[in-house]
Amino acid sequence: MLTLTPSELNVPQLHQYLLGAIGPRPICFASTVDAKGNHNLAPFSFFNVFSAKPPIAIFSPNLSGRTGQAKDTHLNIKEVPECVINIVNYNMVQQMSLASSPYEKGVSEFTKAGFTPIASELVKPMRVKESPVQLECKVFEVKEIGNCNLVMCEIIKIHIDESVLNEHNLIDQQKIDLVARMGGNWYCRAHGDALFEIEKPITTIGIGFDNIPASIKSSTVLTGNNLGQLGNIEVLPTQEEVVAFNKTLSQKFSSDTEKHQYAKALLDANKVKDAWCVLLG
């Protein structure tokens, strides 16, 4: 295993290791305005939402790695403490990347990247019409730590394109087609087979990894994810359920490996109780 001490690395090296390891990172496509009314638009991947009560988002327009100078977004927010966070999806990712070019202060990335500016309701910066979700924000604190500038925002208005909503008026994760940053030039797309669901263990308590028999935990077939699924069941099937389920199987297992392979196929189909019945049979 490669072991590194951050203080012994130069900043570009450390930056690449961190970006390569910590991802995918959501993209804050922030629009701001300076005191003279010049609009700016720039993406940042040091970003996330941190609370719903109050609704807080934080992003970091760090000092430029090329020049060491503050970015226009940071300077604008210090003059006009407002912004719009425009969520980026696949349909606009190339234009978003173009907007990250180091244009001179006062040059509008809306124009350079071909985005349509639309007026916000409660803040001065413009929204990006092409963005599926636009968050109008008031900046309540900017914390400067070395090269890092943490911009803390309260979300005061949310605009959502109805085309990304489902029948319950909630955002459909397939329709919104989000993208995120990885290391280097890499991005990822949250779409199609890349999306999967895991039931949250909030209302129930799983039996836990420690209650899985050693013969199953030492399996050469079942993965850590499979064992996590097995440990997330609230109650093991009864002996009667195990016997009844195995009677329905036409297949007979000649080894534990075959049994575990069959159980893994059930787990991959999210049939956790059935997998337990096979493993306990």
GUKOLKE-232636 format. One record per residue (C-alpha): z negated, x negated, y; chain. Coordinates in Angstrom, 3 decimals. Example, Ala and Ser with C-alpha at 12.3 -4.5 7.8 and 13.67 -1.06 7.14 Angstrom:
BEGIN
[[-7.800 -12.300 -4.500] 'A'],
[[-7.140 -13.670 -1.060] 'A'],
REM end
This chain:
BEGIN
[[0.000 0.000 0.000] 'A'],
[[0.927 -1.282 3.456] 'A'],
[[-2.231 -1.354 5.621] 'A'],
[[-1.900 -1.729 9.392] 'A'],
[[-4.257 -2.185 12.337] 'A'],
[[-2.843 -0.404 15.419] 'A'],
[[-4.207 -3.021 17.828] 'A'],
[[-2.195 -5.712 16.015] 'A'],
[[1.140 -3.900 16.394] 'A'],
[[3.356 -3.756 19.448] 'A'],
[[3.806 -0.285 20.912] 'A'],
[[7.379 0.332 19.640] 'A'],
[[6.320 -0.565 16.080] 'A'],
[[3.244 1.655 16.206] 'A'],
[[5.261 4.455 17.796] 'A'],
[[7.804 4.392 14.959] 'A'],
[[5.147 4.398 12.246] 'A'],
[[3.344 7.330 13.842] 'A'],
[[6.498 9.376 14.374] 'A'],
[[7.716 8.633 10.875] 'A'],
[[4.431 9.687 9.290] 'A'],
[[3.344 12.630 11.420] 'A'],
[[5.912 15.386 11.267] 'A'],
[[7.652 17.664 11.468] 'A'],
[[6.492 18.101 15.049] 'A'],
[[7.287 21.268 17.054] 'A'],
[[9.282 20.710 20.217] 'A'],
[[8.023 21.618 23.672] 'A'],
[[11.153 22.148 25.777] 'A'],
[[9.413 22.207 29.144] 'A'],
[[10.936 23.382 32.392] 'A'],
[[9.188 22.382 35.606] 'A'],
[[9.867 22.288 39.327] 'A'],
[[8.804 19.892 42.073] 'A'],
[[7.506 20.752 45.521] 'A'],
[[11.063 20.620 46.940] 'A'],
[[12.350 23.167 44.417] 'A'],
[[14.237 20.735 42.154] 'A'],
[[14.213 21.987 38.569] 'A'],
[[13.725 19.768 35.528] 'A'],
[[14.059 20.398 31.798] 'A'],
[[12.882 17.978 29.091] 'A'],
[[11.800 18.035 25.414] 'A'],
[[8.550 16.592 24.044] 'A'],
[[7.418 16.495 20.421] 'A'],
[[3.777 15.640 21.104] 'A'],
[[3.033 19.352 21.362] 'A'],
[[1.250 22.259 19.756] 'A'],
[[-0.619 25.506 20.383] 'A'],
[[-4.400 25.099 20.195] 'A'],
[[-5.939 28.513 20.782] 'A'],
[[-5.197 32.223 21.055] 'A'],
[[-8.307 33.166 23.052] 'A'],
[[-7.470 31.938 25.589] 'A'],
[[-3.853 31.128 24.614] 'A'],
[[-3.645 27.360 25.130] 'A'],
[[-0.763 24.949 24.546] 'A'],
[[-0.919 21.181 25.061] 'A'],
[[1.911 18.679 25.295] 'A'],
[[2.216 15.066 26.344] 'A'],
[[4.974 13.676 28.579] 'A'],
[[3.979 10.042 27.991] 'A'],
[[5.092 7.204 30.235] 'A'],
[[8.657 6.117 29.539] 'A'],
[[8.892 3.558 26.743] 'A'],
[[11.873 1.974 28.502] 'A'],
[[10.587 1.710 32.068] 'A'],
[[6.855 2.405 31.858] 'A'],
[[7.295 4.989 34.611] 'A'],
[[5.976 8.556 34.682] 'A'],
[[8.497 11.179 33.582] 'A'],
[[9.740 13.865 35.954] 'A'],
[[7.910 16.570 33.996] 'A'],
[[4.579 14.820 34.577] 'A'],
[[5.314 14.227 38.277] 'A'],
[[6.484 17.811 38.811] 'A'],
[[3.406 19.320 37.180] 'A'],
[[1.177 17.290 39.480] 'A'],
[[3.034 18.836 42.436] 'A'],
[[3.466 22.354 41.013] 'A'],
[[1.004 22.939 38.136] 'A'],
[[3.187 25.379 36.233] 'A'],
[[5.753 25.169 33.434] 'A'],
[[7.742 27.188 30.941] 'A'],
[[7.689 26.090 27.308] 'A'],
[[11.008 27.126 25.781] 'A'],
[[11.004 27.135 21.986] 'A'],
[[13.942 25.299 20.397] 'A'],
[[15.952 26.675 17.481] 'A'],
[[18.950 25.336 15.575] 'A'],
[[21.551 26.993 17.801] 'A'],
[[20.462 24.944 20.825] 'A'],
[[19.216 21.671 19.308] 'A'],
[[22.202 19.518 20.348] 'A'],
[[22.020 20.738 23.943] 'A'],
[[18.263 20.161 23.924] 'A'],
[[18.870 16.568 22.816] 'A'],
[[21.355 16.115 25.662] 'A'],
[[18.697 17.288 28.124] 'A'],
[[16.491 14.356 27.044] 'A'],
[[18.894 11.884 28.704] 'A'],
[[17.191 9.861 31.494] 'A'],
[[18.882 11.539 34.446] 'A'],
[[17.719 10.648 37.961] 'A'],
[[14.944 12.723 39.506] 'A'],
[[16.425 15.767 41.216] 'A'],
[[19.290 16.128 38.708] 'A'],
[[19.096 19.469 36.898] 'A'],
[[19.162 19.230 33.107] 'A'],
[[20.028 22.935 33.080] 'A'],
[[23.407 21.941 34.493] 'A'],
[[23.853 18.719 32.513] 'A'],
[[22.978 20.329 29.151] 'A'],
[[24.715 23.650 29.828] 'A'],
[[21.670 25.915 29.672] 'A'],
[[21.336 29.157 31.615] 'A'],
[[18.335 29.263 33.980] 'A'],
[[16.664 32.653 34.408] 'A'],
[[13.786 33.474 36.726] 'A'],
[[10.265 33.639 35.355] 'A'],
[[7.945 36.503 36.245] 'A'],
[[4.707 34.689 37.075] 'A'],
[[5.589 31.008 37.562] 'A'],
[[8.124 29.050 39.631] 'A'],
[[9.897 27.047 36.870] 'A'],
[[12.937 28.684 35.297] 'A'],
[[13.207 29.900 31.716] 'A'],
[[15.996 28.865 29.323] 'A'],
[[17.957 32.003 28.487] 'A'],
[[19.199 30.524 25.192] 'A'],
[[15.676 29.950 23.905] 'A'],
[[14.382 32.613 21.453] 'A'],
[[10.817 32.412 22.824] 'A'],
[[9.800 31.456 26.364] 'A'],
[[6.169 30.870 27.331] 'A'],
[[5.255 30.988 31.010] 'A'],
[[2.275 28.709 31.590] 'A'],
[[-0.255 27.722 34.227] 'A'],
[[-1.384 24.107 33.954] 'A'],
[[-5.158 23.877 34.288] 'A'],
[[-5.674 20.179 33.537] 'A'],
[[-3.739 16.952 33.167] 'A'],
[[-5.682 14.206 31.390] 'A'],
[[-4.265 10.716 31.792] 'A'],
[[-5.268 8.243 29.052] 'A'],
[[-3.360 4.965 29.178] 'A'],
[[0.311 5.809 28.567] 'A'],
[[-0.649 9.311 27.426] 'A'],
[[-0.647 12.328 29.740] 'A'],
[[-2.128 15.433 28.138] 'A'],
[[-0.868 18.552 29.908] 'A'],
[[-3.098 21.525 29.111] 'A'],
[[-1.585 24.935 29.763] 'A'],
[[-2.681 28.536 29.594] 'A'],
[[0.099 30.830 28.386] 'A'],
[[0.207 33.796 30.764] 'A'],
[[3.467 35.524 29.770] 'A'],
[[5.527 35.517 26.563] 'A'],
[[9.208 36.488 26.287] 'A'],
[[10.741 36.964 22.820] 'A'],
[[14.376 37.649 21.991] 'A'],
[[14.391 40.871 19.964] 'A'],
[[16.993 39.424 17.598] 'A'],
[[14.316 37.231 15.961] 'A'],
[[11.873 40.095 15.319] 'A'],
[[11.319 41.859 12.003] 'A'],
[[10.680 45.539 11.342] 'A'],
[[7.019 45.091 12.315] 'A'],
[[7.971 43.629 15.707] 'A'],
[[6.729 40.202 14.591] 'A'],
[[8.716 36.970 14.627] 'A'],
[[10.763 36.614 11.441] 'A'],
[[10.564 32.977 10.323] 'A'],
[[14.017 33.183 8.746] 'A'],
[[15.654 34.660 11.843] 'A'],
[[14.141 32.335 14.454] 'A'],
[[15.601 29.258 12.670] 'A'],
[[13.255 26.697 14.224] 'A'],
[[13.801 22.939 14.338] 'A'],
[[11.298 20.107 14.599] 'A'],
[[11.265 16.369 15.230] 'A'],
[[10.815 13.713 12.597] 'A'],
[[10.946 9.915 12.955] 'A'],
[[13.880 8.029 14.459] 'A'],
[[16.915 10.254 14.995] 'A'],
[[15.800 12.732 12.347] 'A'],
[[15.105 16.442 12.793] 'A'],
[[14.359 19.150 10.255] 'A'],
[[15.388 22.789 10.144] 'A'],
[[12.941 25.503 9.084] 'A'],
[[15.488 27.725 7.404] 'A'],
[[16.602 28.980 4.008] 'A'],
[[15.176 27.151 0.993] 'A'],
[[13.119 24.889 3.273] 'A'],
[[10.784 27.843 3.914] 'A'],
[[8.154 28.867 1.400] 'A'],
[[4.972 30.922 1.457] 'A'],
[[1.422 30.060 0.367] 'A'],
[[-1.134 32.828 0.339] 'A'],
[[-4.050 31.899 2.582] 'A'],
[[-7.449 31.815 0.811] 'A'],
[[-9.275 33.560 3.668] 'A'],
[[-10.643 36.741 2.121] 'A'],
[[-11.107 35.310 -1.376] 'A'],
[[-12.622 32.102 -2.721] 'A'],
[[-10.684 30.264 -5.412] 'A'],
[[-12.394 28.799 -8.468] 'A'],
[[-11.602 25.307 -7.165] 'A'],
[[-10.088 22.169 -8.643] 'A'],
[[-13.416 21.215 -10.220] 'A'],
[[-13.366 24.261 -12.505] 'A'],
[[-9.983 23.431 -14.033] 'A'],
[[-10.406 22.037 -17.569] 'A'],
[[-9.923 18.271 -17.851] 'A'],
[[-7.094 18.724 -20.359] 'A'],
[[-5.128 20.603 -17.696] 'A'],
[[-6.048 18.287 -14.806] 'A'],
[[-4.824 15.285 -16.807] 'A'],
[[-1.448 16.927 -17.481] 'A'],
[[1.604 14.713 -17.097] 'A'],
[[3.688 17.808 -16.314] 'A'],
[[1.669 19.757 -13.753] 'A'],
[[1.734 18.417 -10.199] 'A'],
[[-1.039 18.342 -7.606] 'A'],
[[0.537 21.411 -6.023] 'A'],
[[0.456 23.204 -9.387] 'A'],
[[-3.224 22.347 -9.832] 'A'],
[[-3.866 23.615 -6.310] 'A'],
[[-2.295 26.922 -7.303] 'A'],
[[-4.452 27.114 -10.411] 'A'],
[[-7.603 26.366 -8.434] 'A'],
[[-6.776 29.028 -5.864] 'A'],
[[-7.199 31.936 -8.309] 'A'],
[[-10.332 33.967 -7.653] 'A'],
[[-11.163 34.868 -11.271] 'A'],
[[-9.795 33.468 -14.520] 'A'],
[[-8.075 35.937 -16.847] 'A'],
[[-10.321 37.334 -19.583] 'A'],
[[-9.881 36.341 -23.203] 'A'],
[[-8.449 39.786 -23.873] 'A'],
[[-5.869 39.297 -21.106] 'A'],
[[-4.979 35.849 -22.455] 'A'],
[[-4.426 37.190 -25.982] 'A'],
[[-2.454 40.209 -24.762] 'A'],
[[-0.157 38.091 -22.573] 'A'],
[[0.555 35.504 -25.277] 'A'],
[[1.479 38.257 -27.727] 'A'],
[[4.352 39.151 -25.387] 'A'],
[[5.791 35.643 -25.630] 'A'],
[[8.533 35.032 -28.160] 'A'],
[[8.195 31.293 -27.611] 'A'],
[[5.720 29.248 -29.645] 'A'],
[[4.538 25.923 -28.250] 'A'],
[[4.537 22.893 -30.525] 'A'],
[[2.659 20.699 -28.042] 'A'],
[[0.607 20.789 -24.867] 'A'],
[[3.598 19.311 -23.042] 'A'],
[[5.740 22.332 -23.924] 'A'],
[[2.920 24.675 -22.947] 'A'],
[[2.460 22.913 -19.612] 'A'],
[[6.205 22.986 -18.931] 'A'],
[[6.257 26.738 -19.477] 'A'],
[[3.172 27.173 -17.285] 'A'],
[[4.792 25.068 -14.566] 'A'],
[[7.842 27.341 -14.549] 'A'],
[[5.512 30.321 -14.082] 'A'],
[[3.667 28.544 -11.269] 'A'],
[[6.957 27.697 -9.562] 'A'],
[[7.641 31.461 -9.637] 'A'],
[[4.131 32.009 -8.193] 'A'],
[[2.921 33.766 -11.370] 'A'],
[[-0.465 32.065 -11.340] 'A'],
[[-2.375 34.447 -13.615] 'A'],
[[0.388 34.329 -16.224] 'A'],
[[0.342 30.516 -16.079] 'A'],
[[-3.390 30.541 -16.717] 'A'],
[[-2.872 32.843 -19.700] 'A'],
[[-0.405 30.355 -21.169] 'A'],
[[-2.665 27.377 -20.523] 'A'],
[[-5.730 29.085 -21.989] 'A'],
[[-3.867 30.522 -24.974] 'A'],
REM end
